[in-house]
Amino acid sequence: MQLVAIIAYCTLAAEFLARYTWDRPVLRSVPVPGEVPRGAIDKRLMRMLQAMLVMTIFILIRYFFLPFLFSADPDGL
C-alpha cells in the first residue's frame, strides 16, 4: 500500500511540475512586477524539488530493504 501511495504521489508531482514548467494551468494576461515568471524554476524551488526527490528515493530504498532485512533474520536482530 505504501508503494502505491508513493507512486501516486510521484505521478501527481510530475504532472504538476510539467504543467508549472509549460505554464499550462492559467495564462496571465498582465505580468506582476517583481514576481518570478511562471514556469521559471528558481534556486529555492530547485532545492525543494531535489530534497523531495532524495526523500522519495530514501523511502523507496527503505520499502525494498526492510522486507529483505526481516526475511534474513526473523528474530529481528
TORPA-4810 file (N, C-alpha, C, O; in nm, 3 decimals):
<nodes>
NODE_1_0.082_-0.119_0.000_0.000_0.000_0.000_0.087_0.126_0.000_0.054_0.226_-0.064_M
NODE_2_0.198_0.119_0.073_0.287_0.235_0.078_0.347_0.262_-0.060_0.361_0.378_-0.100_Q
NODE_3_0.382_0.158_-0.133_0.439_0.176_-0.266_0.337_0.241_-0.360_0.373_0.325_-0.442_L
NODE_4_0.212_0.202_-0.349_0.106_0.261_-0.432_0.093_0.410_-0.402_0.077_0.491_-0.493_V
NODE_5_0.098_0.445_-0.275_0.088_0.586_-0.236_0.207_0.666_-0.289_0.190_0.779_-0.335_A
NODE_6_0.327_0.609_-0.282_0.445_0.680_-0.332_0.438_0.697_-0.483_0.473_0.803_-0.534_I
NODE_7_0.393_0.595_-0.554_0.381_0.605_-0.700_0.276_0.709_-0.737_0.296_0.787_-0.830_I
NODE_8_0.163_0.711_-0.666_0.059_0.810_-0.693_0.112_0.951_-0.665_0.086_1.043_-0.743_A
NODE_9_0.184_0.968_-0.555_0.241_1.099_-0.521_0.339_1.145_-0.628_0.334_1.260_-0.672_Y
NODE_10_0.428_1.056_-0.672_0.527_1.092_-0.773_0.460_1.126_-0.907_0.503_1.217_-0.977_C
NODE_11_0.356_1.052_-0.940_0.283_1.080_-1.064_0.216_1.216_-1.060_0.224_1.293_-1.156_T
NODE_12_0.151_1.247_-0.949_0.086_1.378_-0.936_0.189_1.491_-0.931_0.166_1.598_-0.988_L
NODE_13_0.301_1.468_-0.865_0.406_1.571_-0.860_0.464_1.596_-0.998_0.489_1.711_-1.035_A
NODE_14_0.486_1.490_-1.075_0.539_1.506_-1.211_0.440_1.581_-1.299_0.480_1.665_-1.379_A
NODE_15_0.312_1.551_-1.285_0.210_1.620_-1.363_0.206_1.769_-1.326_0.194_1.854_-1.414_E
NODE_16_0.215_1.799_-1.197_0.217_1.938_-1.153_0.338_2.012_-1.209_0.325_2.124_-1.258_F
NODE_17_0.455_1.949_-1.200_0.576_2.015_-1.249_0.572_2.036_-1.400_0.620_2.138_-1.450_L
NODE_18_0.515_1.942_-1.472_0.502_1.960_-1.617_0.410_2.078_-1.647_0.441_2.160_-1.733_A
NODE_19_0.299_2.087_-1.579_0.207_2.200_-1.601_0.270_2.332_-1.558_0.250_2.435_-1.623_R
NODE_20_0.344_2.329_-1.448_0.410_2.450_-1.400_0.516_2.497_-1.499_0.524_2.616_-1.530_Y
NODE_21_0.597_2.404_-1.548_0.705_2.440_-1.639_0.652_2.492_-1.772_0.704_2.589_-1.826_T
NODE_22_0.549_2.429_-1.824_0.494_2.471_-1.953_0.390_2.581_-1.940_0.336_2.626_-2.041_W
NODE_23_0.362_2.626_-1.817_0.266_2.735_-1.790_0.130_2.704_-1.851_0.073_2.789_-1.920_D
NODE_24_0.079_2.585_-1.828_-0.047_2.542_-1.887_-0.173_2.572_-1.805_-0.278_2.594_-1.866_R
NODE_25_-0.171_2.575_-1.671_-0.299_2.586_-1.600_-0.379_2.711_-1.635_-0.490_2.700_-1.687_P
NODE_26_-0.323_2.828_-1.609_-0.391_2.953_-1.640_-0.286_3.052_-1.686_-0.189_3.077_-1.614_V
NODE_27_-0.304_3.108_-1.802_-0.209_3.208_-1.851_-0.245_3.345_-1.795_-0.362_3.382_-1.788_L
NODE_28_-0.144_3.420_-1.756_-0.169_3.556_-1.707_-0.161_3.653_-1.823_-0.073_3.645_-1.908_R
NODE_29_-0.256_3.747_-1.825_-0.256_3.845_-1.933_-0.160_3.960_-1.904_-0.102_4.017_-1.996_S
NODE_30_-0.143_3.994_-1.775_-0.056_4.105_-1.737_0.045_4.054_-1.633_0.003_4.002_-1.530_V
NODE_31_0.174_4.067_-1.659_0.273_4.023_-1.559_0.273_4.114_-1.436_0.250_4.234_-1.446_P
NODE_32_0.299_4.055_-1.321_0.306_4.130_-1.196_0.451_4.172_-1.175_0.541_4.088_-1.185_V
NODE_33_0.476_4.302_-1.146_0.616_4.348_-1.130_0.683_4.279_-1.009_0.622_4.263_-0.903_P
NODE_34_0.808_4.239_-1.028_0.886_4.179_-0.920_0.856_4.033_-0.895_0.915_3.973_-0.805_G
NODE_35_0.767_3.974_-0.969_0.731_3.834_-0.948_0.810_3.746_-1.044_0.835_3.783_-1.159_E
NODE_36_0.849_3.630_-0.995_0.919_3.534_-1.081_0.818_3.482_-1.183_0.709_3.441_-1.146_V
NODE_37_0.853_3.484_-1.311_0.760_3.437_-1.413_0.721_3.290_-1.390_0.804_3.208_-1.348_P
NODE_38_0.598_3.260_-1.418_0.553_3.122_-1.403_0.628_3.035_-1.503_0.655_3.075_-1.616_R
NODE_39_0.659_2.918_-1.458_0.734_2.827_-1.542_0.883_2.836_-1.518_0.959_2.748_-1.561_G
NODE_40_0.927_2.942_-1.450_1.069_2.954_-1.417_1.095_2.883_-1.285_1.024_2.903_-1.187_A
NODE_41_1.196_2.801_-1.284_1.231_2.729_-1.162_1.352_2.801_-1.102_1.464_2.791_-1.153_I
NODE_42_1.328_2.874_-0.993_1.436_2.947_-0.929_1.515_2.853_-0.837_1.484_2.735_-0.825_D
NODE_43_1.617_2.908_-0.773_1.709_2.829_-0.693_1.638_2.763_-0.573_1.666_2.647_-0.542_K
NODE_44_1.549_2.835_-0.507_1.479_2.779_-0.391_1.387_2.664_-0.431_1.381_2.562_-0.362_R
NODE_45_1.316_2.681_-0.541_1.227_2.575_-0.588_1.308_2.452_-0.631_1.267_2.339_-0.608_L
NODE_46_1.422_2.475_-0.695_1.506_2.363_-0.736_1.558_2.286_-0.615_1.562_2.163_-0.619_M
NODE_47_1.597_2.355_-0.510_1.643_2.287_-0.388_1.531_2.206_-0.325_1.554_2.094_-0.279_R
NODE_48_1.411_2.261_-0.323_1.297_2.189_-0.267_1.268_2.063_-0.349_1.243_1.956_-0.293_M
NODE_49_1.273_2.075_-0.481_1.248_1.959_-0.566_1.356_1.852_-0.549_1.327_1.733_-0.550_L
NODE_50_1.480_1.896_-0.534_1.587_1.800_-0.511_1.570_1.730_-0.377_1.593_1.609_-0.367_Q
NODE_51_1.531_1.804_-0.274_1.508_1.743_-0.143_1.393_1.643_-0.148_1.400_1.537_-0.086_A
NODE_52_1.288_1.676_-0.221_1.175_1.583_-0.235_1.216_1.458_-0.312_1.170_1.349_-0.280_M
NODE_53_1.302_1.473_-0.411_1.350_1.357_-0.486_1.434_1.265_-0.398_1.418_1.143_-0.401_L
NODE_54_1.524_1.324_-0.320_1.607_1.244_-0.230_1.520_1.172_-0.126_1.541_1.055_-0.098_V
NODE_55_1.423_1.243_-0.071_1.332_1.183_0.027_1.256_1.065_-0.035_1.242_0.960_0.028_M
NODE_56_1.209_1.081_-0.156_1.135_0.974_-0.222_1.226_0.854_-0.249_1.184_0.739_-0.234_T
NODE_57_1.349_0.879_-0.289_1.443_0.770_-0.312_1.472_0.695_-0.183_1.476_0.572_-0.183_I
NODE_58_1.492_0.767_-0.073_1.516_0.701_0.056_1.397_0.617_0.100_1.415_0.508_0.153_F
NODE_59_1.277_0.667_0.078_1.157_0.590_0.115_1.147_0.464_0.031_1.112_0.358_0.083_I
NODE_60_1.177_0.474_-0.098_1.173_0.355_-0.184_1.280_0.254_-0.145_1.255_0.133_-0.146_L
NODE_61_1.399_0.302_-0.111_1.504_0.211_-0.064_1.458_0.140_0.062_1.476_0.019_0.076_I
NODE_62_1.399_0.214_0.155_1.351_0.154_0.278_1.241_0.053_0.250_1.235_-0.053_0.313_R
NODE_63_1.154_0.085_0.154_1.043_-0.004_0.121_1.095_-0.140_0.072_1.038_-0.244_0.107_Y
NODE_64_1.201_-0.139_-0.008_1.253_-0.264_-0.062_1.355_-0.330_0.031_1.372_-0.452_0.025_F
NODE_65_1.423_-0.253_0.116_1.528_-0.309_0.200_1.472_-0.375_0.327_1.522_-0.480_0.367_F
NODE_66_1.372_-0.316_0.390_1.321_-0.371_0.516_1.265_-0.512_0.504_1.296_-0.595_0.589_L
NODE_67_1.185_-0.544_0.405_1.140_-0.684_0.394_1.256_-0.781_0.376_1.254_-0.892_0.429_P
NODE_68_1.358_-0.740_0.300_1.476_-0.825_0.283_1.548_-0.843_0.416_1.591_-0.954_0.449_F
NODE_69_1.560_-0.737_0.493_1.629_-0.742_0.621_1.554_-0.833_0.718_1.616_-0.914_0.786_L
NODE_70_1.422_-0.819_0.725_1.343_-0.900_0.818_1.331_-1.045_0.773_1.316_-1.134_0.857_F
NODE_71_1.338_-1.071_0.644_1.331_-1.209_0.598_1.464_-1.281_0.623_1.466_-1.403_0.639_S
NODE_72_1.572_-1.207_0.626_1.703_-1.267_0.651_1.718_-1.309_0.797_1.783_-1.410_0.826_A
NODE_73_1.657_-1.234_0.889_1.666_-1.266_1.031_1.529_-1.249_1.094_1.494_-1.138_1.134_D
NODE_74_1.451_-1.356_1.105_1.314_-1.344_1.154_1.303_-1.301_1.300_1.196_-1.257_1.342_P
NODE_75_1.412_-1.312_1.379_1.406_-1.270_1.520_1.417_-1.119_1.534_1.391_-1.066_1.642_D
NODE_76_1.453_-1.048_1.430_1.457_-0.903_1.436_1.597_-0.846_1.445_1.623_-0.739_1.390_G
NODE_77_1.687_-0.913_1.513_1.826_-0.861_1.524_1.925_-0.967_1.490_2.046_-0.941_1.494_L
</nodes>
